[in-house]
Amino acid sequence: MSSSTTNTTTIGTIGAPSRRNTELAMLVFAVLIPVFAYVNVGLAKDGTVPAGVLGYSLGLGLLAGVAHLVVRKWAPYADPLMLPISTLLNGLGLIFIWRLDQEPSLGKAMAPNQLMWSTFGVALFLGILIFLKDHRVLQRYTYISMVVALVLLVAPMFFPGVNGAKIWITIPGLGSLQPGEFAKIIIAIFFAGYLMVKRDALALASRRFMGLYLPRGRDLGPILVIWALSLMILVFETDLGTSLLFFGLFVVMLYVATERTSWIVFGLLLSAGGAVAVATFESHVQTRVHNWLNPLELLDGGVTETAQAMYSFGSGGILGSGLGQGYSRLILGIAPKSDYILATVGEEVGLAGLMAILLLYGLLIERGIRTALAARDPFGKLLSIGLSGAFALQVFVVAGGVTGLIPLTGMTMPFLAQGGSSVIANWALVAILLRISDTARRPAPAPAPSTDAEMTQVVRP
């Protein structure tokens, strides 16, 4: 008795499935949740379903559907969760801004403009995925990106300040833009290209002190230059948020590139020293720190914005007062629809809802870090960790400022807060991460056998 067993090697690709159907299913929930929230706000405020719910539903669904189709076509192996999470955060941001528009005391309606800027952001997202075939192309523009980033950071210096900080530029016909939102992406590109070339030199240590490997003196140059630039931004533009983001991003990427804890220690020491030095003579920074340390101090017959946010969080409790049923009209401080929009979130959806939103941010950051781990090239790894780090730092400084953990910095919560520059830049950031993810997860072609004998092996006992 004899038998034969045939083992055939399949020619093609080997790897994980694309997971696009998973992305589509998540997108359905990402659209439905803001729509239900929209209806909830209308019922709470007027007792009726808002008249624009159909248009909003179709608009958000169309943006999400087109984005999904483009990802399916041009980035089929990209991460399946980044697009749904971004869509959900953007949709919820539109709802909270529209909810604040119902309070006449908080200024003119901003939701229509935010929807327009969100559309532009998704359009840029689509353009990056379609035309940026390979993220490694960005490495060619390492030093050009440095020049562009510096121009963007310096430009607001020549325009009038807003709420004590010079972070805006005015473009006729377009209104005000915040170039720092775009600079964070371009700076990450520069740092990734620079550190990929210089990381071996920066990783060298001259001596060991108290368990830390101290870097060589000549290698301290880059971090000292970045430290000085961040101080210049803080001094001339009184922009605490961008300074923290700029310097923190470099230190994080430097640590990832060199794996030297000493860079983190030096970065923290320089950051603390610079902040104390500037706070000694810069009145705007002194005011922010004073309001943070003394939130309940009476100012001109009222209290600080930090105290107003604390009252909102306390009023919301664990489960919140309900969408549309809070007292957001009492938050009359600066930028209730951008800087302090988290106060409305905490009041109306409570600690549970606020933590859910922060977990969405955490999950988006985790997917970016996972992309960095999966990337096959050093530039892609550093760029992914840089973009994810910039996003994480911005979420931390905004949420920390509103909740009173750190002084307020004046930045906007990504996707959630009102701000055209912010929403456009963050959609571009997600697009680049998806492009890197697609390259990292794309299966490599299996090598084709050269002869029929190699394709089919017949084993006979």
ChimeraX attribute file (.defattr): number of C-alpha atoms within 10 A of each C-alpha:
attribute: neighborCount
match mode: 1-to-1
recipient: residues
	/A:1	3
	/A:2	5
	/A:3	7
	/A:4	8
	/A:5	10
	/A:6	10
	/A:7	10
	/A:8	11
	/A:9	13
	/A:10	13
	/A:11	12
	/A:12	11
	/A:13	12
	/A:14	12
	/A:15	12
	/A:16	10
	/A:17	12
	/A:18	19
	/A:19	15
	/A:20	21
	/A:21	13
	/A:22	12
	/A:23	21
	/A:24	20
	/A:25	12
	/A:26	18
	/A:27	23
	/A:28	15
	/A:29	15
	/A:30	24
	/A:31	26
	/A:32	16
	/A:33	13
	/A:34	24
	/A:35	21
	/A:36	14
	/A:37	18
	/A:38	26
	/A:39	19
	/A:40	18
	/A:41	23
	/A:42	21
	/A:43	15
	/A:44	14
	/A:45	15
	/A:46	10
	/A:47	11
	/A:48	12
	/A:49	15
	/A:50	15
	/A:51	10
	/A:52	11
	/A:53	15
	/A:54	10
	/A:55	10
	/A:56	19
	/A:57	17
	/A:58	13
	/A:59	15
	/A:60	22
	/A:61	19
	/A:62	13
	/A:63	16
	/A:64	22
	/A:65	16
	/A:66	14
	/A:67	20
	/A:68	23
	/A:69	15
	/A:70	16
	/A:71	26
	/A:72	18
	/A:73	13
	/A:74	18
	/A:75	24
	/A:76	23
	/A:77	25
	/A:78	27
	/A:79	25
	/A:80	25
	/A:81	19
	/A:82	21
	/A:83	24
	/A:84	24
	/A:85	21
	/A:86	23
	/A:87	26
	/A:88	26
	/A:89	20
	/A:90	24
	/A:91	26
	/A:92	24
	/A:93	26
	/A:94	26
	/A:95	23
	/A:96	26
	/A:97	23
	/A:98	20
	/A:99	23
	/A:100	25
	/A:101	18
	/A:102	18
	/A:103	15
	/A:104	10
	/A:105	13
	/A:106	19
	/A:107	14
	/A:108	11
	/A:109	16
	/A:110	16
	/A:111	20
	/A:112	12
	/A:113	14
	/A:114	22
	/A:115	21
	/A:116	11
	/A:117	19
	/A:118	26
	/A:119	18
	/A:120	16
	/A:121	21
	/A:122	22
	/A:123	17
	/A:124	17
	/A:125	24
	/A:126	22
	/A:127	14
	/A:128	20
	/A:129	23
	/A:130	16
	/A:131	9
	/A:132	16
	/A:133	14
	/A:134	14
	/A:135	19
	/A:136	16
	/A:137	10
	/A:138	18
	/A:139	20
	/A:140	12
	/A:141	15
	/A:142	19
	/A:143	15
	/A:144	13
	/A:145	22
	/A:146	19
	/A:147	15
	/A:148	15
	/A:149	23
	/A:150	15
	/A:151	13
	/A:152	21
	/A:153	26
	/A:154	17
	/A:155	18
	/A:156	23
	/A:157	18
	/A:158	12
	/A:159	13
	/A:160	15
	/A:161	15
	/A:162	9
	/A:163	11
	/A:164	14
	/A:165	20
	/A:166	22
	/A:167	31
	/A:168	23
	/A:169	19
	/A:170	13
	/A:171	9
	/A:172	7
	/A:173	6
	/A:174	7
	/A:175	10
	/A:176	15
	/A:177	18
	/A:178	22
	/A:179	21
	/A:180	29
	/A:181	24
	/A:182	21
	/A:183	22
	/A:184	26
	/A:185	22
	/A:186	25
	/A:187	26
	/A:188	28
	/A:189	28
	/A:190	27
	/A:191	23
	/A:192	28
	/A:193	24
	/A:194	17
	/A:195	21
	/A:196	21
	/A:197	13
	/A:198	14
	/A:199	16
	/A:200	11
	/A:201	14
	/A:202	22
	/A:203	21
	/A:204	15
	/A:205	16
	/A:206	11
	/A:207	10
	/A:208	11
	/A:209	9
	/A:210	6
	/A:211	8
	/A:212	14
	/A:213	17
	/A:214	21
	/A:215	20
	/A:216	15
	/A:217	9
	/A:218	9
	/A:219	15
	/A:220	14
	/A:221	11
	/A:222	13
	/A:223	18
	/A:224	14
	/A:225	11
	/A:226	17
	/A:227	22
	/A:228	15
	/A:229	17
	/A:230	24
	/A:231	23
	/A:232	16
	/A:233	22
	/A:234	24
	/A:235	18
	/A:236	14
	/A:237	25
	/A:238	24
	/A:239	24
	/A:240	25
	/A:241	23
	/A:242	25
	/A:243	26
	/A:244	20
	/A:245	23
	/A:246	24
	/A:247	21
	/A:248	22
	/A:249	24
	/A:250	25
	/A:251	22
	/A:252	18
	/A:253	24
	/A:254	28
	/A:255	18
	/A:256	18
	/A:257	22
	/A:258	19
	/A:259	14
	/A:260	19
	/A:261	16
	/A:262	20
	/A:263	24
	/A:264	16
	/A:265	14
	/A:266	17
	/A:267	22
	/A:268	15
	/A:269	12
	/A:270	17
	/A:271	19
	/A:272	11
	/A:273	12
	/A:274	16
	/A:275	18
	/A:276	13
	/A:277	12
	/A:278	17
	/A:279	18
	/A:280	10
	/A:281	11
	/A:282	14
	/A:283	13
	/A:284	17
	/A:285	25
	/A:286	16
	/A:287	13
	/A:288	20
	/A:289	16
	/A:290	13
	/A:291	21
	/A:292	21
	/A:293	14
	/A:294	14
	/A:295	19
	/A:296	16
	/A:297	14
	/A:298	11
	/A:299	10
	/A:300	7
	/A:301	6
	/A:302	13
	/A:303	16
	/A:304	20
	/A:305	22
	/A:306	26
	/A:307	22
	/A:308	22
	/A:309	27
	/A:310	20
	/A:311	15
	/A:312	25
	/A:313	25
	/A:314	16
	/A:315	17
	/A:316	24
	/A:317	16
	/A:318	17
	/A:319	15
	/A:320	24
	/A:321	17
	/A:322	16
	/A:323	24
	/A:324	25
	/A:325	15
	/A:326	19
	/A:327	16
	/A:328	25
	/A:329	15
	/A:330	15
	/A:331	23
	/A:332	15
	/A:333	16
	/A:334	14
	/A:335	18
	/A:336	24
	/A:337	28
	/A:338	20
	/A:339	23
	/A:340	28
	/A:341	25
	/A:342	26
	/A:343	27
	/A:344	29
	/A:345	26
	/A:346	28
	/A:347	31
	/A:348	28
	/A:349	24
	/A:350	25
	/A:351	19
	/A:352	15
	/A:353	17
	/A:354	22
	/A:355	13
	/A:356	13
	/A:357	19
	/A:358	15
	/A:359	12
	/A:360	17
	/A:361	20
	/A:362	15
	/A:363	15
	/A:364	22
	/A:365	21
	/A:366	15
	/A:367	21
	/A:368	28
	/A:369	21
	/A:370	17
	/A:371	28
	/A:372	26
	/A:373	16
	/A:374	17
	/A:375	21
	/A:376	15
	/A:377	14
	/A:378	17
	/A:379	24
	/A:380	31
	/A:381	25
	/A:382	28
	/A:383	32
	/A:384	31
	/A:385	27
	/A:386	30
	/A:387	29
	/A:388	26
	/A:389	22
	/A:390	25
	/A:391	25
	/A:392	19
	/A:393	18
	/A:394	23
	/A:395	20
	/A:396	17
	/A:397	25
	/A:398	26
	/A:399	24
	/A:400	15
	/A:401	22
	/A:402	27
	/A:403	20
	/A:404	18
	/A:405	13
	/A:406	17
	/A:407	24
	/A:408	25
	/A:409	24
	/A:410	24
	/A:411	27
	/A:412	27
	/A:413	24
	/A:414	26
	/A:415	26
	/A:416	26
	/A:417	27
	/A:418	27
	/A:419	24
	/A:420	22
	/A:421	20
	/A:422	26
	/A:423	27
	/A:424	23
	/A:425	24
	/A:426	23
	/A:427	27
	/A:428	23
	/A:429	22
	/A:430	21
	/A:431	26
	/A:432	23
	/A:433	28
	/A:434	30
	/A:435	26
	/A:436	32
	/A:437	29
	/A:438	23
	/A:439	24
	/A:440	22
	/A:441	20
	/A:442	19
	/A:443	16
	/A:444	12
	/A:445	11
	/A:446	13
	/A:447	10
	/A:448	12
	/A:449	13
	/A:450	8
	/A:451	8
	/A:452	8
	/A:453	9
	/A:454	11
	/A:455	14
	/A:456	14
	/A:457	13
	/A:458	10
	/A:459	10
	/A:460	9
	/A:461	7
